[in-house]
Amino acid sequence: MSFQGDNLLIGLVCLALLPIIAWRILRGLREGRLPLYRSCLERGDNAAKFGVLLALHAVTFILIAVVAADLLLDLGLREGL
């Protein structure tokens, strides 16, 4: 059993992460580089790795958006878990 305050807090944290991930995706598409720990991965260096990392960012964005929507709007998506 979870309290509504916990759902609200985690939902707001997820919502706060979305602009950061979106900024990384947009910067990757525009500038052709994505941060990877302490370095950056350039599109020209290895296009396959860059594409995989960009896809992982996009999947992460979608999953966190779903979690935030579920927790903040009480969609009941986690009832089956």
ChimeraX attribute file (.defattr): number of C-alpha atoms within 10 A of each C-alpha:
attribute: neighborCount
match mode: 1-to-1
recipient: residues
	/A:1	3
	/A:2	6
	/A:3	7
	/A:4	11
	/A:5	9
	/A:6	11
	/A:7	18
	/A:8	16
	/A:9	14
	/A:10	15
	/A:11	22
	/A:12	15
	/A:13	13
	/A:14	21
	/A:15	18
	/A:16	13
	/A:17	15
	/A:18	17
	/A:19	12
	/A:20	11
	/A:21	17
	/A:22	15
	/A:23	11
	/A:24	18
	/A:25	22
	/A:26	14
	/A:27	14
	/A:28	21
	/A:29	14
	/A:30	9
	/A:31	11
	/A:32	17
	/A:33	21
	/A:34	21
	/A:35	13
	/A:36	10
	/A:37	7
	/A:38	5
	/A:39	9
	/A:40	12
	/A:41	18
	/A:42	17
	/A:43	17
	/A:44	10
	/A:45	11
	/A:46	10
	/A:47	13
	/A:48	11
	/A:49	13
	/A:50	20
	/A:51	14
	/A:52	11
	/A:53	18
	/A:54	19
	/A:55	13
	/A:56	13
	/A:57	18
	/A:58	15
	/A:59	12
	/A:60	15
	/A:61	19
	/A:62	14
	/A:63	13
	/A:64	19
	/A:65	17
	/A:66	17
	/A:67	19
	/A:68	24
	/A:69	18
	/A:70	16
	/A:71	22
	/A:72	18
	/A:73	12
	/A:74	13
	/A:75	12
	/A:76	10
	/A:77	12
	/A:78	10
	/A:79	6
	/A:80	5
	/A:81	4
